[in-house]
Amino acid sequence: MKHHHNKTQSKPGQDAGLDQSVLTRLAGLKAMSVKNLKAEWERLAGGGAPNNSRAFLESRIAYRIQELAYGGPDPETRRMLDLLADEVEGSVRRKRQIADPRNPVAGTRLIREWHGVEHTVTVMKDGFDWQGRKYKSLSRIAREITGVRWNGYRFFGLQARKKDQR
């Protein structure tokens, strides 16, 4: 889907008329047939719908309606999503590591005990070192340690910085 940024768009709750219009359009999706949802998709996305799944079409059209009304993700969020997609796909199209404000200064050692075993991770400029191997994310290391998905920052006890501390 095409993305447009308009700096003058309001946020939900700032314009009651806009909010009501968006809510009415979202509620209307439930009453549409799959054929009508596909037509709405084409109108909003400028191309044919990728499948006939009602749930998929409703959720993506609902997102697009809100995106057009309130604006899409900011550039920083877009960049982070692109980098995360690269990591999931195992490709490196973008040259920079995610600049997450929760990352400590390079050289910092993070220590976490898990089931009686102490694990030490060293923060590097472009990732993390654990057991002599380089990782792009703390979440991947936490998964290696525990065998299940974790938020790596939470696993290692790092808290998100408040906006005024950035």
C-alpha positions as CSV (number, residue, x, y, z in Angstrom):
1,M,0.0,0.0,0.0
2,K,1.2,3.5,-0.7
3,H,2.0,5.7,2.3
4,H,1.4,9.4,2.6
5,H,2.6,11.7,5.3
6,N,0.8,14.9,6.1
7,K,2.2,16.8,9.0
8,T,-1.1,18.6,9.6
9,Q,-3.2,15.5,10.3
10,S,-4.7,15.2,13.8
11,K,-4.3,12.3,16.2
12,P,-7.3,10.3,17.4
13,G,-9.3,12.2,20.0
14,Q,-8.3,15.6,18.7
15,D,-11.1,16.0,16.1
16,A,-14.4,14.5,17.1
17,G,-15.9,14.9,13.6
18,L,-12.9,13.0,12.0
19,D,-13.0,10.4,14.7
20,Q,-16.7,9.8,14.1
21,S,-16.1,9.5,10.4
22,V,-13.3,7.0,10.8
23,L,-15.4,4.9,13.3
24,T,-18.4,4.9,10.9
25,R,-16.2,3.7,8.0
26,L,-14.6,1.0,10.2
27,A,-18.0,-0.2,11.4
28,G,-19.2,-0.3,7.8
29,L,-16.5,-2.8,6.9
30,K,-18.3,-5.5,8.9
31,A,-21.4,-5.1,6.7
32,M,-19.5,-5.4,3.4
33,S,-19.3,-8.5,1.3
34,V,-15.9,-9.9,0.4
35,K,-16.5,-8.6,-3.2
36,N,-17.1,-5.1,-1.8
37,L,-14.1,-5.3,0.5
38,K,-11.9,-6.2,-2.5
39,A,-13.3,-3.2,-4.4
40,E,-12.6,-1.0,-1.3
41,W,-9.1,-2.4,-1.2
42,E,-8.5,-1.5,-4.9
43,R,-9.8,2.0,-4.3
44,L,-7.6,2.6,-1.2
45,A,-4.5,0.7,-2.3
46,G,-4.6,1.3,-6.0
47,G,-4.2,-2.4,-6.9
48,G,-6.0,-5.8,-6.7
49,A,-6.5,-7.4,-3.3
50,P,-3.9,-10.1,-2.6
51,N,-6.4,-12.7,-1.4
52,N,-10.1,-13.4,-0.5
53,S,-9.7,-13.6,3.3
54,R,-12.4,-11.4,4.9
55,A,-10.3,-11.0,8.1
56,F,-7.2,-10.0,6.2
57,L,-9.1,-7.5,4.0
58,E,-11.0,-6.0,7.0
59,S,-7.9,-5.5,9.1
60,R,-5.7,-4.0,6.3
61,I,-8.5,-1.7,5.0
62,A,-9.2,-0.6,8.6
63,Y,-5.5,0.2,9.0
64,R,-5.4,2.1,5.7
65,I,-8.5,4.2,6.6
66,Q,-6.9,5.2,9.9
67,E,-3.5,5.8,8.2
68,L,-5.1,8.2,5.7
69,A,-7.1,10.0,8.4
70,Y,-4.4,10.2,11.1
71,G,-1.1,9.7,9.2
72,G,1.1,6.6,9.0
73,P,4.2,5.7,11.1
74,D,6.8,8.4,11.6
75,P,10.1,8.0,9.8
76,E,11.9,6.6,12.8
77,T,9.3,3.8,13.2
78,R,9.4,3.1,9.5
79,R,13.2,2.7,9.7
80,M,13.0,0.4,12.6
81,L,10.4,-1.7,10.9
82,D,12.5,-2.0,7.8
83,L,15.5,-3.1,9.8
84,L,13.5,-5.6,11.7
85,A,12.1,-7.0,8.4
86,D,15.7,-7.3,7.2
87,E,16.6,-9.2,10.3
88,V,13.7,-11.6,10.0
89,E,14.4,-12.2,6.3
90,G,18.1,-12.7,7.0
91,S,19.1,-10.0,4.6
92,V,21.0,-6.8,5.1
93,R,19.7,-4.2,2.6
94,R,20.1,-1.3,5.0
95,K,23.6,-0.5,6.3
96,R,22.8,0.7,9.9
97,Q,21.9,-1.2,13.0
98,I,18.6,-0.2,14.7
99,A,19.4,2.8,16.9
100,D,17.2,1.8,19.8
101,P,17.4,4.2,22.7
102,R,17.4,1.3,25.1
103,N,20.8,0.1,23.9
104,P,23.5,0.8,26.4
105,V,26.8,2.3,25.4
106,A,29.1,0.0,23.4
107,G,31.3,-2.1,25.7
108,T,28.6,-2.4,28.4
109,R,28.3,-6.0,29.8
110,L,24.8,-7.3,30.5
111,I,24.6,-10.1,32.9
112,R,21.5,-12.4,33.3
113,E,21.2,-15.5,35.3
114,W,18.9,-18.2,33.8
115,H,18.3,-21.5,35.6
116,G,21.5,-21.1,37.6
117,V,23.7,-20.2,34.7
118,E,25.1,-16.7,34.3
119,H,25.0,-15.3,30.8
120,T,27.1,-12.3,29.8
121,V,26.4,-10.2,26.7
122,T,28.7,-7.4,25.6
123,V,27.1,-4.5,23.8
124,M,28.9,-3.7,20.6
125,K,28.6,-0.7,18.2
126,D,26.6,-2.7,15.7
127,G,25.0,-5.5,17.8
128,F,25.7,-7.8,20.7
129,D,28.3,-10.5,21.5
130,W,27.3,-13.6,23.4
131,Q,29.6,-16.6,23.8
132,G,31.9,-15.3,21.0
133,R,29.1,-15.0,18.5
134,K,27.7,-11.7,17.1
135,Y,23.9,-11.1,17.3
136,K,21.8,-8.2,15.9
137,S,19.2,-8.4,18.7
138,L,19.0,-9.2,22.4
139,S,15.7,-11.0,21.7
140,R,17.6,-13.6,19.6
141,I,20.1,-14.1,22.4
142,A,17.3,-14.4,25.0
143,R,15.6,-17.0,22.7
144,E,18.8,-19.0,22.4
145,I,19.2,-19.0,26.2
146,T,15.6,-19.8,27.1
147,G,14.2,-21.7,24.1
148,V,11.2,-19.4,23.9
149,R,10.5,-15.9,22.5
150,W,11.3,-13.0,24.8
151,N,11.6,-9.3,24.5
152,G,15.4,-9.1,24.8
153,Y,15.4,-5.7,26.6
154,R,12.9,-7.1,29.2
155,F,14.9,-10.3,29.6
156,F,18.1,-8.4,30.3
157,G,16.4,-5.8,32.5
158,L,16.7,-2.8,30.2
159,Q,13.9,-0.3,30.5
160,A,12.7,2.1,27.7
161,R,14.0,5.6,28.3
162,K,11.5,8.2,28.9
163,K,11.2,10.8,26.0
164,D,12.8,13.5,28.1
165,Q,15.9,11.3,28.7
166,R,16.7,10.8,25.0
